[in-house]
Every structure is written in structure tokens, then in C-alpha cells.
Amino acid sequence: MTPPGILAEALRREIDLIGAIDHNAAGNARALVAASRAAGDTVHVLPGLEIESVEGVHVVCLCDNAEAAEAMEEFVWAYLPTSGHQPDVLGEQWLLDGDGTRIRQEMRPLLRSAKIRLEEICRESKRRGLLTIPAHVTRRGYGLFGVLGFMPVGMEVDALELGPPMPLSAPALADLDHHPHVCSSDAHWCSLHRPVVGGANDR
């Protein structure tokens, strides 16, 4: 899942707009933007991050520059432990440059939920001008409707990302009707020879 690999796969699939996000982190978005510029900007990159709320709901936040994404990351990291990641159990968390060279590992436990309520994440994201999209809302795990069963009253979002279909309550169906829908690859890795599969690093 290196920047050149992501861009090559996007070009192969004739995709010209992608979101670059990691779980509770935006550290690799700048590398993907740099790689895209070096390749002639044939693929436009929206930096961002996927934040997990204290309730266990995922929210994708996207913007048009790495600085804004990193500022949102700083906000989120105030609600995460500063250390404690276990690479041997949960996998390595590498920061890369635009060429895909490993710079350093992040030892903050990024797979944990941040101690921030869902409504606060959405409010802060909107305040900063980021696109705010609850992720895979129809997925039982980490999806808005799968976890809460409804959208909190007054929560402002720009769209709802669809996930695997599941039975929904009448209020959830009404919420779906009142917001734009998006779909994404939700990919953890890519290859020129194999299909992109589920995860959370490239949308």
C-alpha cells in the first residue's frame, strides 16, 4: 500500500479521484499527495483520516490539503494514548515518503477508539471545513446504524457511506433518504495483479 502502488492501481482502474486516509491518522496523506504531483497529478488526492468515536462508529473526514488533515489528526490524537501499539499483534504502522520508502513506525495505538463522542467529531470536522462522512453506515461493526441504530438528532454530515446491506429501522431509512450516499473501496492493500480488498486506507 505504497503511494506509487496506490496511484498505479488507480490509473489502471481509470480512477482520477481518491481519498487517502488511515485509521485515526493522516500521516501518510502528504506522501500520497507528493507522489501524485510527481506523477503529473493524473490522480487527484483528497487527504483525510477515518476517526473511530468512543461509541465505536467510524467517520471519514476529507479535505483538499494535507495540512488540514494533519491538524484534524492533532485534535484526535489528544484523545488517544501516546504509546502502547503492539506491532507483533496488530501489525506495523509505517509512515512513508512519496516514493514508498519507510520513514518510521508510529507506536501510538491507532486502532483504538478515540475518547470523543460521535457528535463532537462531526461538529469539529465541519467546523474545520472538512467533508464529514460516517463510514459504512449499514455495516454491523463500526457503522452508524449497525452500532447506534439511528443518527443522533442534529448531527451534521455531508454524506453517508454505504456498507454491506442490513435490515434498518424506519428512522435509519429516513436518515438514508435525507443524505447523499457514497460508496468506496475501503481498501487495505492494492496490487497491479490482484483486486483491491476491504479495509480502511484508500477510498
SEVEXFI-955023 format. One line per field, with one value per residue: x negated, y negated, z of N, C-alpha, C, CB in turn; residue in three letters. Coordinates in pm, whole numbers. Each point is the difference from the previous one (the first is absolute). Glycine has a CB too. Example, Ala and Ser with C-alpha at 12.3 -4.5 7.8 and 13.67 -1.06 7.14 Angstrom:
2
n_x	-1319|-154
n_y	569|-222
n_z	780|-197
ca_x	89|-82
ca_y	-119|-119
ca_z	0|6
c_x	-90|77
c_y	-120|-109
c_z	0|73
cb_x	189|-118
cb_y	117|63
cb_z	125|-215
aa	Ala|Ser
! end
This chain:
203
n_x	-85|-280|160|-59|246|209|-84|22|301|89|-102|152|278|-51|-75|-21|56|-217|150|-331|196|-237|238|15|-152|32|-294|91|138|-302|-39|251|-92|-276|129|175|-249|-156|249|7|184|57|138|158|-169|309|-294|204|-77|203|69|24|240|-116|195|-276|40|-255|31|-131|-135|-11|-187|-59|-256|-137|108|279|-129|-178|251|152|-261|14|298|-81|-246|194|110|-306|-117|-219|13|156|-113|-6|-195|92|320|24|-230|-277|173|-216|27|-20|-191|211|-154|247|-239|151|-1|29|157|233|-125|311|140|39|192|108|285|-178|91|211|314|-7|29|-317|-48|208|-113|-290|85|160|-237|-184|235|43|203|154|-6|148|-250|245|308|11|-273|189|-264|53|339|68|159|-215|25|287|191|-72|-186|-52|287|-211|-184|-78|-24|-94|170|130|-310|270|-134|90|303|32|319|-16|178|209|-267|-164|203|-26|-315|27|178|-233|-276|-64|13|-323|1|-293|-129|79|-343|-122|-131|13|-114|-40|168|266|281|-113|35|180|-183|69|-218|225|285
n_y	119|-129|-272|207|180|-232|-75|293|26|-279|89|276|-157|-239|-118|-322|57|179|-114|8|158|115|99|-342|-140|-260|206|46|-310|-72|267|-66|-301|109|206|-225|-181|238|47|-334|-53|334|-35|-305|121|-75|-29|180|119|236|-203|314|-227|83|173|166|-279|64|-332|72|-280|-35|-259|-63|101|270|-257|140|282|-126|-151|280|132|-213|81|300|-50|-132|323|186|107|-223|333|242|72|316|-91|281|-82|-171|104|-134|-262|-14|-317|92|-233|-34|289|141|-137|162|-330|211|261|-229|131|-150|301|-130|234|-231|-71|-279|28|-116|57|130|-299|-47|116|-198|-257|32|46|-267|-175|78|-86|346|52|54|317|112|187|160|-204|325|87|162|-173|-333|-57|-275|261|185|-186|-106|215|-299|-177|-68|-141|-156|225|-275|284|-167|277|205|120|181|186|229|-103|-28|44|-335|-5|-97|-147|147|-90|-305|8|105|-252|-214|100|-48|319|-56|298|-21|233|-40|6|128|-29|-155|252|-171|274|-96|-141|-249|238|-178|-234|-246|-54|-112|-191
n_z	0|-214|-22|-226|95|-19|-292|-116|95|-127|-284|9|36|-258|343|-130|343|205|255|49|260|169|168|83|-299|-178|25|-306|-65|-64|-174|-184|-65|-104|-200|-141|-65|-134|-209|-118|297|-142|302|74|267|124|208|155|235|-49|284|118|110|265|-204|-116|-225|-213|11|-313|147|-349|46|-281|224|100|166|46|76|229|141|32|129|231|74|37|190|234|1|3|282|-78|-52|-77|-319|96|-299|120|-36|-260|-235|28|76|-303|66|-329|-55|-204|7|188|219|251|81|219|46|32|302|-50|85|-338|142|234|-91|-34|312|-286|112|-293|72|9|-292|-117|144|-114|-299|-16|124|-251|-242|66|-249|299|-163|313|-131|-133|68|-53|213|219|26|51|-65|153|12|158|259|19|-149|-143|-167|336|-76|-217|-185|-197|-188|-248|16|180|-94|-117|224|-137|-101|320|-28|-37|265|-206|90|-228|-226|90|-31|-298|-72|93|-195|-315|16|15|-110|140|-133|312|-153|272|-297|-268|-139|-269|108|187|-73|156|232|159|90|78|-280|-211|40
ca_x	85|-88|56|-5|88|138|23|-2|126|106|-10|41|146|52|53|-78|17|-4|-23|-112|26|-36|82|-39|-128|-13|-143|-46|69|-94|-83|78|13|-130|-15|91|-59|-116|49|72|136|102|97|14|4|62|-52|97|-18|121|-3|92|54|2|107|-41|49|-103|36|-102|-13|-83|-21|-75|-143|-53|-11|128|17|-92|53|107|-70|-49|117|39|-105|12|93|-55|-126|-119|-81|66|30|-71|-15|1|139|93|-61|-85|62|-112|12|-78|-14|70|-53|36|-105|42|-67|1|123|81|25|129|97|95|119|95|95|-36|97|78|134|25|48|-109|-86|65|4|-135|-35|73|-53|-128|25|-25|114|24|78|0|-46|71|105|86|-77|31|-115|-56|90|92|126|-31|-38|99|134|63|-89|36|72|-79|-138|-21|-92|12|49|-9|-63|70|-78|80|140|52|134|-7|122|63|-80|-125|36|29|-130|-61|72|-25|-141|-65|-69|-123|-55|-145|-69|-36|-106|-119|-118|30|-101|31|42|108|101|-1|89|54|-85|29|-109|8|139
ca_y	-119|-116|-103|36|113|-47|-79|90|74|-94|-23|122|8|-125|-81|-124|-67|95|-51|66|-5|110|5|-101|-58|-60|-14|43|-74|-92|79|34|-125|-24|98|-39|-116|47|76|-89|-28|71|44|-102|62|-71|49|8|106|68|-11|88|-69|77|99|103|-33|-57|-119|-43|-145|-27|-142|-20|-17|84|-77|6|136|19|-76|82|110|-51|-7|136|63|-44|93|135|21|-39|119|125|85|128|38|145|45|-80|-40|-118|-125|-73|-126|11|-121|9|113|124|38|-7|-105|42|64|-71|91|-32|104|-66|82|-20|-110|-124|-30|-114|39|-9|-134|-95|21|-60|-145|-54|16|-101|-131|-17|0|130|85|86|111|126|107|129|-17|117|115|26|-42|-134|-83|-82|68|129|-18|-79|25|-126|-115|-96|-117|-120|27|-47|76|-34|117|128|104|127|120|119|-23|61|-53|-130|-52|-109|-123|14|-13|-142|-70|31|-75|-144|-31|63|125|28|135|-7|128|34|96|6|23|3|65|-7|132|55|-102|-68|66|-84|-57|-140|-92|-71|-11
ca_z	0|-11|-87|-143|-25|3|-121|-116|-2|-37|-145|-69|9|-56|109|2|130|111|134|66|144|89|120|100|-38|-133|-22|-133|-106|-64|-91|-118|-75|-64|-107|-108|-68|-75|-114|-91|49|-78|101|104|132|112|127|108|97|44|146|73|117|123|-13|-94|-133|-86|-77|-95|-13|-117|-29|-124|22|107|123|69|48|113|112|56|67|129|87|38|80|140|64|-13|73|-77|-29|36|-116|-2|-141|-20|13|-81|-125|3|-43|-58|-73|-122|-82|-127|-77|68|95|139|77|139|45|98|110|62|-37|-90|-21|109|-15|69|106|-47|-43|-143|-35|11|-117|-117|20|-17|-140|-77|38|-70|-144|-60|-33|115|-56|76|-89|-9|102|9|48|142|78|-24|-80|78|27|61|140|73|-50|-43|-2|105|-47|-18|-42|-136|-85|-142|-73|72|-81|13|25|-29|39|121|30|65|61|-74|13|-76|-141|-24|-5|-130|-103|12|-19|-115|27|-72|16|-15|1|139|-29|83|-84|-143|-83|-142|-47|80|27|129|95|106|102|30|-30|-129|-47
c_x	-88|65|-11|92|146|32|4|131|116|-1|46|153|69|75|-85|19|3|-13|-110|19|-57|87|-56|-130|3|-145|-50|68|-96|-88|76|23|-129|-21|88|-56|-119|41|83|143|108|108|4|21|68|-56|111|-36|136|-7|99|44|-1|110|-38|53|-112|56|-118|4|-99|-13|-88|-148|-45|-6|129|25|-88|45|115|-58|-47|114|37|-103|-1|90|-43|-123|-119|-88|82|38|-86|-12|9|140|90|-59|-79|73|-110|44|-96|-24|68|-47|38|-106|50|-82|-9|132|71|38|123|101|115|128|101|101|-53|110|76|136|18|42|-111|-98|60|3|-136|-44|68|-53|-129|17|-28|132|14|97|-8|-24|86|114|88|-77|26|-115|-51|87|101|128|-23|-30|110|143|71|-108|42|62|-95|-143|-17|-105|23|56|-8|-63|72|-97|82|144|38|140|-12|135|57|-78|-130|27|30|-129|-71|64|-37|-145|-52|-73|-131|-37|-150|-61|-30|-118|-117|-126|41|-115|40|58|116|100|-20|101|29|-101|28|-109|15|144|1
c_y	-124|-106|34|117|-39|-76|89|78|-90|-25|122|12|-125|-82|-126|-82|105|-76|81|-12|122|-10|-96|-70|-55|-5|39|-74|-91|75|34|-124|-27|96|-36|-118|42|75|-84|-28|66|59|-107|69|-93|58|8|107|61|9|99|-70|91|106|115|-21|-67|-119|-36|-153|-28|-149|-12|-26|80|-74|7|139|25|-78|76|120|-44|-11|139|62|-46|95|145|15|-33|119|125|87|125|49|149|57|-68|-45|-130|-121|-91|-132|7|-136|25|115|135|49|-18|-104|40|70|-91|99|-39|107|-58|80|-12|-108|-121|-31|-129|51|-27|-141|-103|13|-69|-152|-63|9|-105|-140|-31|2|131|65|104|110|121|117|125|8|123|126|20|-45|-135|-89|-72|75|138|-12|-71|30|-123|-107|-97|-126|-119|23|-38|84|-41|113|120|102|132|114|121|-21|75|-55|-130|-38|-112|-130|6|-14|-145|-80|26|-83|-148|-40|63|127|5|146|-10|139|46|98|-8|24|-3|65|-17|132|59|-110|-65|67|-89|-46|-146|-99|-80|-3|-81
c_z	0|-88|-149|-34|-5|-128|-125|-10|-38|-151|-78|-2|-55|106|9|127|109|131|65|151|69|125|105|-36|-142|-45|-137|-114|-75|-101|-127|-87|-77|-117|-119|-78|-86|-126|-95|38|-85|91|108|134|100|129|105|99|32|152|59|128|122|-3|-94|-140|-79|-79|-89|-9|-113|-23|-124|22|122|133|82|57|122|122|66|72|138|101|52|94|146|79|-16|90|-88|-36|33|-117|4|-145|-25|6|-104|-134|14|-56|-53|-59|-118|-62|-134|-88|60|96|142|76|147|30|100|110|82|-44|-83|-22|113|-35|76|102|-32|-45|-150|-41|5|-117|-121|12|-25|-145|-87|31|-74|-152|-70|-43|109|-40|94|-94|10|103|16|38|148|90|-47|-88|88|35|62|149|80|-42|-53|-9|110|-59|-10|-43|-146|-72|-145|-83|94|-93|25|24|-40|46|127|23|79|58|-87|15|-79|-149|-36|-8|-132|-111|-1|-22|-129|42|-79|25|-20|7|142|0|98|-79|-145|-74|-145|-51|78|31|135|90|119|101|20|-40|-127|-44|-127
cb_x	184|-202|-57|-234|-167|-7|-112|-250|-90|-17|-190|-215|-27|18|84|17|127|-102|239|-156|208|-238|63|116|-115|206|-20|-45|210|0|-122|111|163|-93|-54|194|74|-129|-2|-146|-85|-172|-41|96|-211|212|-225|174|-205|22|-67|-111|144|-91|165|-10|236|-111|156|18|53|72|22|207|10|-131|-164|90|55|-187|-68|155|-72|-181|83|119|-133|-34|181|87|109|8|-216|82|63|85|-140|-228|-38|103|184|-202|188|-110|67|94|-218|31|-188|135|-178|69|83|-155|-101|89|-243|-53|-58|-193|-140|-175|195|-128|-147|-210|89|65|224|23|-80|140|184|-54|-31|204|105|-114|-53|-208|-32|-43|-43|158|-232|-213|-1|148|-177|143|-60|-222|-29|-94|103|-86|-241|-171|11|222|-40|-184|214|142|-19|63|-3|-190|-74|204|-224|181|-126|-204|54|-234|96|-182|-84|222|98|-95|90|220|-18|-50|186|189|-31|-26|221|-79|216|0|-99|239|66|142|-110|143|-56|-182|-232|-154|158|-71|-88|207|-171|135|-140|-234|91
cb_y	123|146|-165|-82|144|-15|-196|19|154|-108|-157|112|147|112|206|-3|-191|176|-75|-49|-132|6|239|134|158|-135|41|221|7|-144|95|185|-91|-80|177|84|-148|14|202|83|-216|53|249|-167|127|-47|-98|-80|-114|134|-244|207|-141|-198|-182|153|-25|226|-83|218|-39|217|-61|-87|-228|125|-153|-179|76|35|-215|-75|93|-126|-201|26|19|-238|-164|15|179|-219|-127|-116|-202|57|-199|10|40|-75|114|145|23|216|-131|228|-63|-241|-145|56|-64|241|-174|-190|228|-163|44|-253|125|-106|156|71|161|-88|117|-127|-48|241|62|7|220|206|30|65|246|148|24|106|-236|26|-37|-192|-84|-99|-90|109|-242|-103|-39|193|237|103|156|-202|-123|75|-9|-177|182|63|27|90|86|-99|187|-231|196|-154|-95|-54|-119|-87|-111|146|-34|27|234|-69|60|109|-32|149|234|24|19|233|163|-6|-16|-224|116|-241|112|-228|-55|-38|-12|84|137|-207|168|-169|34|174|124|-218|221|117|166|86|155|71|17
cb_z	123|32|175|-5|110|251|110|19|176|227|40|70|201|-223|128|-245|-107|-148|19|-196|-42|-88|-50|172|155|44|235|98|135|207|196|128|171|218|169|135|188|214|142|-173|89|-174|-49|-165|-53|-134|-55|-154|97|-218|-13|-96|-149|123|43|188|87|-18|183|-132|248|-101|246|-98|-104|-169|-113|-151|-233|-161|-112|-182|-223|-120|-127|-218|-207|-72|-41|-237|138|114|47|195|-136|232|-27|98|245|211|-121|-21|171|-48|210|-37|114|14|-68|-197|-165|-10|-161|66|-37|-176|8|4|208|-110|-131|164|-25|-204|170|-71|231|0|87|249|93|-27|166|235|39|1|225|194|8|141|-249|161|-236|170|20|-80|-50|-169|-176|-69|38|24|-193|-112|-190|-219|-70|24|160|108|-250|142|104|168|167|74|163|29|-225|142|9|-150|187|22|-241|101|-1|-156|231|32|225|178|3|119|249|80|20|157|249|-109|44|19|-81|101|-220|76|-237|181|180|19|182|-29|-72|98|-143|-106|-71|-31|-54|184|119|-64|235
aa	Met|Thr|Pro|Pro|Gly|Ile|Leu|Ala|Glu|Ala|Leu|Arg|Arg|Glu|Ile|Asp|Leu|Ile|Gly|Ala|Ile|Asp|His|Asn|Ala|Ala|Gly|Asn|Ala|Arg|Ala|Leu|Val|Ala|Ala|Ser|Arg|Ala|Ala|Gly|Asp|Thr|Val|His|Val|Leu|Pro|Gly|Leu|Glu|Ile|Glu|Ser|Val|Glu|Gly|Val|His|Val|Val|Cys|Leu|Cys|Asp|Asn|Ala|Glu|Ala|Ala|Glu|Ala|Met|Glu|Glu|Phe|Val|Trp|Ala|Tyr|Leu|Pro|Thr|Ser|Gly|His|Gln|Pro|Asp|Val|Leu|Gly|Glu|Gln|Trp|Leu|Leu|Asp|Gly|Asp|Gly|Thr|Arg|Ile|Arg|Gln|Glu|Met|Arg|Pro|Leu|Leu|Arg|Ser|Ala|Lys|Ile|Arg|Leu|Glu|Glu|Ile|Cys|Arg|Glu|Ser|Lys|Arg|Arg|Gly|Leu|Leu|Thr|Ile|Pro|Ala|His|Val|Thr|Arg|Arg|Gly|Tyr|Gly|Leu|Phe|Gly|Val|Leu|Gly|Phe|Met|Pro|Val|Gly|Met|Glu|Val|Asp|Ala|Leu|Glu|Leu|Gly|Pro|Pro|Met|Pro|Leu|Ser|Ala|Pro|Ala|Leu|Ala|Asp|Leu|Asp|His|His|Pro|His|Val|Cys|Ser|Ser|Asp|Ala|His|Trp|Cys|Ser|Leu|His|Arg|Pro|Val|Val|Gly|Gly|Ala|Asn|Asp|Arg
! end
